[in-house]
Amino acid sequence: MEEPDLIVDYDAKAPPPLDPHIANVWLRATSNRFMDGYELEVSASFGEEMIPLEGDDFSLSVSFSIKKASINLQFINCQPDSIFERSSDTYAREEVDRTRRGFGIGAEVEATASTSLPIPEVQGAAKFEANYGGESSTTETRRRTRRWKQMGPQTIVVEDAGRILEGQLVDREKGWFVKPNPSCDASAVVATLTTRAEWIQFGRVDDVEPRGGIGKRAARFLKGKRSRDKDLFSLLLRTLAARGLQNALSRDAALAVYPHVLRKPVALDGLSGARPMAVPAGTPLRSIGVDSAVIDNFLDTDSQGRVAVLKQLGAPSEELQRILSENGGQSPRSERLFIAGTAPPSALASLEFTMSREAVPTSHWDAENKNRSRTDLVALGLIEVRDGKVHSLVPDNASAEDTLRHAAMKAPTLQSTREILLEDPHRTGVEIGEEIGMRFRRNYNSEASKLRVGNALRRWAIWLEPHLVDPTNAKGAARLRISAKSERPGVGAPSFATPENIRKAQAALDQGTRAEDVAKMIGVSRATIYGWSKQGLVSIPKAR
């Protein structure tokens, strides 16, 4: 007699989520027959909501969202086999046959939706065939970038280039083939969605009705003008919130748990073993418990004491160092932000020049290396300026090129650029510059600045790893590889010093217009006008 199949145990419950509008995860089997194995899909959605942080004599509501999440699956009494067919750098094609009558014209437009068939040779264009006076059909090819990637046989990570996670970013992804253990009365797959303190994003703070003495002091503290202390306080709250969300399932902050439990079709009291994840469901937490004594101690001490409180609490060291360095704190030279101001061959030549000599005066060094390589090499920790001289920090017997490549490989901006290009090798310089600005909190306000920064970092990334260029884009790939090896500047921001702009600027200056107003009229900074004056492009009349 054939053994009866398993059934879904809908009575099995999991710990309640923080708030399903902030983060939620769920599982679904593609079949209702389980004993011979079944395919399992995972989905996750994200958003932003107000959440109270509560403790003794303290309550403060904050806008809670996350920038990165991890989804880990635990398999109980069953054997999983990963069947993911694609990762986050996915191109997808959708063919839609549409029949229509009447007048049609040829067109080509960009599309953003997608389906599931990987086609790396397609770049996301939708093409319409022309047909005059009859029927016409349409084939659409679309591209999308997935916001998740597999990080092991049982874990996927969700992130959106440093942006806040929003919407259903994991949509019924078929990831595992699960085979229950036939000797057990019940089996389960438990999905746990977690985050960390450095991935949490606090937006606005609802300080209209802070409760408790500590809560009111915290609200007044957040209204202060010292951005450094406010950033430190935000890091404190995020670290305490992450601790308050820890549970027995994960050391990270657990935001949601979903159990997919199967059992034999017998009475519950007839099961031979304990049912997995049979705990009271309860309601969503909708609040986070925090240690208000730590907050009280933080508010009572000075700036140095606040840093000590964060270190003792175990706040993320990289996030703490970033806040200190951005607000005037002392940080190691090797942690200065690398912005790729010069081409890799030029930086290499400057490094070889420095390594071949003793300490060189800065004026002599700048005269020999007429580029921005000094800033880049200092940011990479390969040289330092001390007592008006440039000193090499590279051992004499080391290879200059190997040392430069190794230092550049560890630069956070280039690591982020590499991730962006691996996710989508067709990203433009403007898109790369925009994402770098968001990740490292740099204000690149103009398209020209984003283009300059994005193209410069992409050039270095391709110099380090030529395979980051999509080989199917023949012309573009060749151009980018040549640019990475050339000492000439790549494609960057166009110059505003056009003959027409020079004529307009000079005419306005001759009429007595201030340099500041001329700069606004042309669309440049005041420093640019004075720079043109030094170059002899315009003449600024002396004040009477």
Wavefront OBJ file of the C-alpha trace (Angstrom):
o trace
v 0.000 0.000 0.000
v 1.386 3.371 -1.007
v 2.257 5.632 1.904
v 0.032 8.755 2.048
v 1.647 12.019 1.029
v 2.503 14.824 3.445
v 0.235 17.805 4.058
v 0.999 21.426 4.873
v 0.804 22.082 8.600
v -1.017 25.409 8.732
v -1.139 25.285 12.531
v 2.648 25.681 12.766
v 3.485 29.238 13.748
v 6.591 31.423 13.820
v 7.745 34.407 15.893
v 5.910 37.564 14.770
v 7.663 39.982 12.400
v 8.647 43.506 13.385
v 6.248 44.956 10.820
v 5.371 43.258 7.515
v 5.400 46.662 5.817
v 9.120 47.057 6.633
v 10.256 43.553 5.667
v 8.536 40.243 5.076
v 9.492 36.869 3.620
v 7.422 33.883 2.576
v 7.854 30.469 0.935
v 5.729 28.553 -1.541
v 5.888 25.033 -2.971
v 5.143 24.702 -6.676
v 3.399 21.351 -6.176
v 0.994 19.816 -3.673
v 2.785 16.456 -3.768
v 5.757 16.472 -1.417
v 7.005 12.969 -0.598
v 9.043 12.602 -3.810
v 10.436 16.111 -3.488
v 9.183 19.552 -4.463
v 10.471 22.866 -5.793
v 10.449 25.745 -3.310
v 10.019 29.430 -4.178
v 11.039 32.359 -1.989
v 9.639 35.905 -2.025
v 10.425 39.018 -0.006
v 9.075 42.572 0.123
v 10.312 45.739 1.794
v 9.140 49.219 2.762
v 9.327 51.983 5.368
v 7.242 52.563 8.491
v 7.347 54.481 11.770
v 8.522 52.248 14.646
v 8.705 53.186 18.351
v 11.980 52.575 20.190
v 10.997 51.904 23.781
v 12.817 51.462 27.086
v 12.599 52.533 30.706
v 11.751 56.246 30.779
v 12.301 56.414 27.031
v 10.138 56.273 23.899
v 10.938 57.750 20.510
v 9.392 56.931 17.127
v 11.664 56.714 14.077
v 11.135 56.017 10.388
v 12.571 52.521 9.941
v 13.823 51.028 6.662
v 16.799 48.930 5.549
v 19.428 49.123 2.804
v 20.439 45.460 2.835
v 18.977 42.190 4.058
v 19.934 38.537 4.285
v 17.501 35.640 3.860
v 18.707 32.379 5.371
v 16.882 29.058 5.032
v 17.055 26.320 7.656
v 16.087 22.809 6.507
v 14.715 20.469 9.184
v 14.220 16.750 8.456
v 14.662 17.312 4.719
v 17.436 17.466 2.109
v 17.785 20.609 -0.059
v 19.390 20.970 -3.478
v 19.997 24.482 -4.819
v 18.478 25.022 -8.289
v 19.023 28.763 -8.797
v 19.536 29.368 -12.521
v 20.728 32.952 -12.359
v 22.199 35.575 -10.053
v 21.655 39.306 -9.691
v 23.418 40.251 -12.954
v 20.549 38.970 -15.093
v 19.340 40.001 -18.497
v 15.916 38.770 -19.448
v 13.883 38.574 -22.627
v 10.177 38.764 -23.170
v 8.594 38.045 -26.536
v 5.053 39.308 -26.880
v 3.126 38.623 -30.084
v 0.536 41.305 -30.615
v -1.690 41.363 -33.672
v -3.187 44.662 -34.669
v -4.808 46.079 -37.772
v -4.230 49.422 -39.381
v -1.297 51.749 -39.785
v 2.063 50.846 -38.158
v 5.496 52.466 -38.191
v 8.983 51.279 -37.272
v 10.241 52.342 -33.845
v 12.768 51.479 -31.212
v 12.265 52.371 -27.552
v 13.786 51.535 -24.197
v 11.887 49.168 -21.886
v 12.361 48.293 -18.252
v 10.192 45.263 -17.441
v 11.378 41.699 -17.890
v 10.735 38.007 -17.679
v 12.894 35.057 -16.884
v 14.928 33.836 -19.853
v 18.593 34.886 -19.577
v 19.976 36.485 -22.748
v 23.293 38.240 -22.107
v 23.575 39.355 -25.718
v 20.580 41.692 -25.527
v 20.754 45.250 -24.189
v 17.118 45.975 -23.450
v 15.598 47.412 -26.626
v 11.999 46.910 -27.688
v 11.557 46.740 -31.468
v 8.341 47.129 -33.468
v 8.019 45.845 -37.025
v 6.400 48.155 -39.570
v 3.245 47.184 -41.396
v 1.150 49.492 -43.506
v -2.569 48.874 -43.801
v -2.571 45.322 -42.455
v -1.683 43.225 -39.452
v 1.458 43.763 -37.412
v 3.136 41.788 -34.649
v 5.423 42.950 -31.879
v 8.416 41.303 -30.268
v 9.691 42.996 -27.146
v 13.059 42.429 -25.560
v 13.383 43.878 -22.111
v 16.027 44.010 -19.423
v 15.926 44.120 -15.667
v 18.528 43.953 -12.946
v 17.838 41.683 -10.027
v 18.397 43.100 -6.576
v 19.482 39.860 -4.927
v 22.322 37.395 -5.214
v 23.033 33.950 -3.856
v 25.632 33.883 -1.069
v 25.810 30.148 -0.442
v 23.600 27.081 -0.698
v 21.077 28.369 1.858
v 21.429 32.186 1.803
v 20.567 35.050 -0.527
v 21.379 38.741 0.046
v 19.119 41.580 -1.112
v 20.514 45.068 -1.803
v 19.885 47.893 -4.241
v 23.199 49.718 -4.741
v 23.044 51.392 -1.336
v 19.468 52.603 -1.770
v 16.624 51.855 0.635
v 14.935 48.538 -0.177
v 11.414 49.100 -1.397
v 8.842 46.846 -3.053
v 8.818 43.113 -3.769
v 12.472 42.708 -4.732
v 12.438 38.892 -4.513
v 9.490 37.633 -6.534
v 8.767 33.875 -6.410
v 12.347 32.889 -7.129
v 12.608 29.122 -7.574
v 15.685 28.282 -5.543
v 15.636 24.779 -4.022
v 14.458 21.248 -4.659
v 13.520 19.823 -1.264
v 13.268 16.090 -0.452
v 11.568 15.343 2.910
v 12.932 12.578 5.117
v 10.354 9.752 4.810
v 11.249 8.352 8.235
v 10.139 11.556 10.017
v 6.561 12.530 10.777
v 7.226 16.208 10.039
v 9.716 18.340 8.125
v 10.142 22.080 7.731
v 11.933 24.845 5.861
v 12.271 28.031 7.924
v 13.162 31.321 6.191
v 14.619 34.063 8.402
v 15.035 37.614 7.043
v 17.693 39.543 8.965
v 19.589 42.826 8.812
v 22.425 44.526 10.719
v 22.945 47.843 12.434
v 24.962 49.256 9.525
v 22.177 48.261 7.095
v 19.393 49.970 9.040
v 18.266 53.406 7.859
v 16.493 55.808 10.220
v 14.681 58.603 8.427
v 12.582 61.263 10.100
v 12.182 61.220 13.874
v 8.710 61.743 15.293
v 9.623 63.968 18.243
v 6.164 65.496 18.660
v 5.331 63.317 21.652
v 8.537 61.785 23.027
v 7.778 60.033 26.289
v 9.912 59.792 29.411
v 12.679 62.029 30.687
v 15.342 60.310 28.580
v 13.061 60.435 25.532
v 12.560 64.195 25.845
v 16.301 64.749 26.307
v 16.968 62.664 23.195
v 14.445 64.718 21.194
v 16.168 67.956 22.262
v 19.545 66.431 21.402
v 18.382 65.594 17.867
v 17.332 69.226 17.330
v 20.920 70.400 17.900
v 23.167 71.683 15.141
v 26.170 69.378 15.641
v 25.833 66.852 12.828
v 28.641 64.666 14.186
v 26.872 64.031 17.500
v 23.569 63.411 15.730
v 25.220 60.874 13.428
v 26.762 59.157 16.446
v 23.385 59.101 18.189
v 21.739 57.617 15.104
v 24.397 54.890 15.051
v 23.726 54.250 18.750
v 19.983 53.840 18.139
v 20.570 51.552 15.150
v 22.952 49.365 17.157
v 20.509 49.145 20.063
v 17.648 48.378 17.664
v 19.656 45.571 16.044
v 20.308 44.092 19.488
v 16.655 44.395 20.424
v 15.652 42.391 17.336
v 17.989 39.464 17.939
v 16.377 36.110 18.676
v 17.340 32.460 19.010
v 17.277 31.938 15.241
v 19.950 34.483 14.308
v 22.673 36.668 15.816
v 21.635 39.438 13.400
v 18.474 41.510 13.756
v 15.566 39.265 12.720
v 12.794 41.186 10.944
v 10.605 38.307 9.734
v 10.395 34.500 9.941
v 8.319 32.153 7.799
v 7.980 28.386 8.359
v 6.915 25.968 5.611
v 6.002 22.862 7.656
v 4.874 19.493 6.311
v 3.543 16.595 8.377
v 1.900 13.233 7.970
v -1.917 13.332 7.727
v -2.557 12.044 11.246
v -3.884 13.630 14.390
v -1.456 16.039 16.021
v -1.226 13.908 19.164
v -0.278 10.953 16.978
v 2.977 12.536 15.731
v 5.990 10.702 17.097
v 8.261 13.783 17.305
v 7.977 17.459 18.099
v 6.606 19.667 15.324
v 9.089 22.281 14.066
v 8.277 25.942 14.710
v 5.090 25.312 16.724
v 5.117 28.550 18.748
v 2.404 31.138 19.433
v 1.989 33.409 16.426
v 1.044 36.598 18.230
v 0.806 39.972 16.522
v 3.629 41.888 14.809
v 5.921 43.572 17.312
v 5.461 47.126 15.979
v 8.069 48.355 18.516
v 11.687 47.653 19.474
v 12.959 47.379 23.026
v 16.212 49.265 23.661
v 18.475 49.700 26.690
v 17.656 53.234 27.843
v 20.524 53.194 30.381
v 23.002 53.193 27.472
v 21.148 56.143 25.890
v 21.228 58.027 29.204
v 24.974 57.427 29.516
v 25.522 58.588 25.908
v 23.621 61.848 26.460
v 25.446 62.626 29.706
v 29.009 62.402 28.350
v 31.099 64.492 25.946
v 32.033 63.719 22.319
v 34.989 61.482 23.185
v 32.890 59.664 25.764
v 30.161 59.063 23.183
v 32.659 57.392 20.880
v 33.777 55.223 23.808
v 30.147 54.243 24.522
v 29.689 53.127 20.912
v 32.892 51.107 20.920
v 31.945 49.400 24.178
v 28.492 48.621 22.773
v 30.057 46.966 19.725
v 28.829 49.424 17.075
v 30.057 48.656 13.526
v 33.644 49.945 13.423
v 33.549 50.911 9.718
v 30.399 52.981 10.210
v 31.884 54.657 13.289
v 35.114 55.463 11.416
v 33.131 56.915 8.512
v 31.239 59.301 10.802
v 34.435 60.438 12.508
v 36.296 60.990 9.231
v 33.414 62.869 7.565
v 33.036 65.225 10.504
v 36.638 66.213 11.029
v 37.856 63.267 13.057
v 41.326 61.809 12.587
v 41.412 58.879 10.230
v 44.310 56.944 8.711
v 45.539 58.217 5.366
v 44.884 54.836 3.792
v 41.145 55.325 4.497
v 40.852 58.574 2.524
v 38.397 58.290 -0.345
v 39.958 57.360 -3.681
v 38.331 59.368 -6.491
v 40.485 58.265 -9.490
v 41.529 61.756 -10.531
v 44.136 60.533 -13.013
v 44.628 57.633 -15.424
v 46.196 54.387 -14.130
v 49.337 54.664 -16.343
v 49.934 58.227 -15.121
v 49.545 57.184 -11.487
v 51.940 54.276 -12.089
v 54.559 56.578 -13.641
v 54.256 58.963 -10.677
v 54.674 56.093 -8.218
v 57.776 54.819 -10.039
v 59.190 58.361 -9.988
v 58.678 58.584 -6.204
v 60.085 55.116 -5.491
v 63.281 55.859 -7.413
v 64.204 58.854 -5.251
v 64.503 59.998 -1.700
v 61.974 62.470 -0.342
v 61.084 65.004 -3.062
v 59.875 68.577 -2.378
v 56.217 68.954 -3.325
v 56.951 71.738 -5.835
v 59.490 69.553 -7.645
v 57.182 66.540 -7.490
v 54.242 68.496 -8.952
v 56.436 69.907 -11.710
v 57.541 66.397 -12.739
v 54.060 64.859 -12.438
v 51.638 67.267 -14.050
v 48.452 65.448 -13.058
v 46.295 64.599 -10.050
v 48.162 61.434 -9.182
v 49.463 62.811 -5.852
v 45.914 62.905 -4.448
v 45.222 59.383 -5.723
v 48.462 57.898 -4.400
v 47.944 59.500 -0.987
v 44.391 58.115 -0.849
v 45.743 54.640 -1.706
v 48.324 54.892 1.080
v 51.324 54.604 -1.271
v 52.875 58.025 -0.619
v 52.591 60.674 2.064
v 53.366 64.386 2.250
v 55.413 65.295 5.328
v 57.361 68.476 6.067
v 56.744 69.799 2.566
v 58.152 66.688 0.885
v 56.651 63.631 -0.816
v 57.756 60.325 0.727
v 57.247 56.853 -0.735
v 55.578 54.296 1.557
v 56.381 51.371 -0.746
v 59.319 49.025 0.074
v 62.280 49.444 -2.290
v 62.164 45.838 -3.531
v 58.424 45.882 -4.356
v 56.999 46.078 -7.868
v 55.415 49.468 -8.485
v 52.665 48.093 -10.746
v 51.786 45.160 -8.466
v 51.703 47.481 -5.474
v 49.452 49.969 -7.269
v 47.060 47.238 -8.432
v 46.892 45.695 -4.961
v 46.197 49.046 -3.270
v 43.580 50.028 -5.868
v 41.854 46.662 -5.519
v 41.218 47.404 -1.821
v 39.859 50.942 -2.384
v 36.167 51.004 -1.317
v 35.114 53.155 -4.287
v 36.643 50.703 -6.769
v 35.154 47.726 -4.938
v 31.735 49.344 -5.277
v 32.370 50.131 -8.953
v 33.280 46.482 -9.529
v 30.002 45.377 -7.902
v 28.034 47.794 -10.094
v 29.684 46.540 -13.303
v 29.256 42.892 -12.335
v 25.580 43.573 -11.720
v 25.135 45.358 -15.049
v 28.147 45.824 -17.391
v 26.176 48.351 -19.452
v 25.871 50.962 -16.689
v 26.797 54.426 -17.928
v 29.316 56.744 -16.311
v 26.506 58.968 -15.002
v 24.751 55.988 -13.381
v 27.991 54.784 -11.775
v 28.788 58.274 -10.474
v 25.281 58.629 -9.049
v 25.494 55.323 -7.168
v 28.987 56.068 -5.859
v 27.742 59.420 -4.604
v 24.847 57.737 -2.787
v 27.007 55.009 -1.248
v 29.723 57.354 -0.004
v 27.538 60.399 0.661
v 29.169 62.619 -1.934
v 27.173 65.480 -3.422
v 27.659 65.210 -7.172
v 24.962 67.717 -8.055
v 25.491 67.962 -11.810
v 25.359 65.342 -14.532
v 28.862 66.426 -15.575
v 30.286 65.615 -12.124
v 28.608 62.205 -12.073
v 29.929 61.500 -15.586
v 33.480 62.483 -14.633
v 33.558 60.415 -11.436
v 31.762 57.410 -12.942
v 33.951 57.224 -16.047
v 37.154 57.663 -14.019
v 36.290 54.855 -11.578
v 35.113 52.569 -14.387
v 38.417 53.182 -16.173
v 40.391 52.043 -13.127
v 38.094 49.053 -12.565
v 38.624 47.882 -16.162
v 42.391 48.420 -15.822
v 42.308 46.062 -12.847
v 39.887 43.558 -14.424
v 39.395 43.853 -18.201
v 36.711 41.151 -18.144
v 34.316 43.585 -16.419
v 33.556 44.923 -19.911
v 30.742 43.068 -21.656
v 32.474 41.227 -24.560
v 29.257 41.222 -26.620
v 29.458 44.999 -26.908
v 32.305 44.862 -29.434
v 32.883 48.550 -30.167
v 32.303 49.728 -26.622
v 34.489 46.996 -25.126
v 37.443 47.863 -27.328
v 37.109 51.585 -26.612
v 36.926 51.091 -22.848
v 39.955 48.766 -22.760
v 42.006 51.247 -24.799
v 40.905 54.077 -22.494
v 41.960 52.116 -19.409
v 45.514 51.743 -20.756
v 45.867 55.260 -22.125
v 47.414 58.195 -20.283
v 45.019 60.579 -22.002
v 41.840 61.474 -20.104
v 38.805 59.383 -20.935
v 35.381 60.719 -21.838
v 34.475 63.172 -19.113
v 32.530 66.335 -18.501
v 32.506 68.722 -21.487
v 34.308 72.025 -20.954
v 32.219 75.131 -20.370
v 35.017 77.283 -21.770
v 33.447 77.422 -25.231
v 34.018 80.489 -27.426
v 30.375 81.491 -26.979
v 30.537 81.263 -23.165
v 33.836 83.175 -23.103
v 32.289 85.973 -25.200
v 29.210 86.125 -22.943
v 31.310 86.183 -19.794
v 33.655 88.904 -21.055
v 30.781 91.075 -22.276
v 29.052 90.827 -18.890
v 32.289 91.580 -17.016
v 32.929 94.622 -19.198
v 29.475 95.926 -18.271
v 30.411 95.742 -14.576
v 28.608 92.506 -13.702
v 30.103 90.756 -10.697
v 32.007 87.509 -11.271
v 29.515 85.670 -9.041
v 26.590 86.763 -11.224
v 28.478 85.931 -14.421
v 29.132 82.446 -13.074
v 25.401 81.921 -12.419
v 24.568 83.157 -15.913
v 27.017 80.728 -17.561
v 26.167 77.853 -15.204
v 29.577 77.452 -13.568
v 31.098 78.221 -10.178
v 32.693 81.528 -9.234
v 36.049 79.732 -8.967
v 35.731 78.750 -12.648
v 35.451 82.406 -13.709
v 38.551 83.286 -11.719
v 40.285 80.241 -13.191
v 39.505 81.500 -16.685
v 40.995 84.855 -15.660
v 44.249 83.187 -14.562
v 44.391 81.326 -17.875
v 43.926 84.577 -19.791
v 40.574 83.553 -21.230
v 38.716 86.482 -19.668
v 39.760 89.723 -18.037
v 38.092 90.760 -14.774
v 38.171 94.572 -14.378
v 39.626 95.785 -11.115
v 37.158 97.228 -8.640
v 37.001 100.989 -8.727
l 1 2 3 4 5 6 7 8 9 10 11 12 13 14 15 16 17 18 19 20 21 22 23 24 25 26 27 28 29 30 31 32 33 34 35 36 37 38 39 40 41 42 43 44 45 46 47 48 49 50 51 52 53 54 55 56 57 58 59 60 61 62 63 64 65 66 67 68 69 70 71 72 73 74 75 76 77 78 79 80 81 82 83 84 85 86 87 88 89 90 91 92 93 94 95 96 97 98 99 100 101 102 103 104 105 106 107 108 109 110 111 112 113 114 115 116 117 118 119 120 121 122 123 124 125 126 127 128 129 130 131 132 133 134 135 136 137 138 139 140 141 142 143 144 145 146 147 148 149 150 151 152 153 154 155 156 157 158 159 160 161 162 163 164 165 166 167 168 169 170 171 172 173 174 175 176 177 178 179 180 181 182 183 184 185 186 187 188 189 190 191 192 193 194 195 196 197 198 199 200 201 202 203 204 205 206 207 208 209 210 211 212 213 214 215 216 217 218 219 220 221 222 223 224 225 226 227 228 229 230 231 232 233 234 235 236 237 238 239 240 241 242 243 244 245 246 247 248 249 250 251 252 253 254 255 256 257 258 259 260 261 262 263 264 265 266 267 268 269 270 271 272 273 274 275 276 277 278 279 280 281 282 283 284 285 286 287 288 289 290 291 292 293 294 295 296 297 298 299 300 301 302 303 304 305 306 307 308 309 310 311 312 313 314 315 316 317 318 319 320 321 322 323 324 325 326 327 328 329 330 331 332 333 334 335 336 337 338 339 340 341 342 343 344 345 346 347 348 349 350 351 352 353 354 355 356 357 358 359 360 361 362 363 364 365 366 367 368 369 370 371 372 373 374 375 376 377 378 379 380 381 382 383 384 385 386 387 388 389 390 391 392 393 394 395 396 397 398 399 400 401 402 403 404 405 406 407 408 409 410 411 412 413 414 415 416 417 418 419 420 421 422 423 424 425 426 427 428 429 430 431 432 433 434 435 436 437 438 439 440 441 442 443 444 445 446 447 448 449 450 451 452 453 454 455 456 457 458 459 460 461 462 463 464 465 466 467 468 469 470 471 472 473 474 475 476 477 478 479 480 481 482 483 484 485 486 487 488 489 490 491 492 493 494 495 496 497 498 499 500 501 502 503 504 505 506 507 508 509 510 511 512 513 514 515 516 517 518 519 520 521 522 523 524 525 526 527 528 529 530 531 532 533 534 535 536 537 538 539 540 541 542 543 544
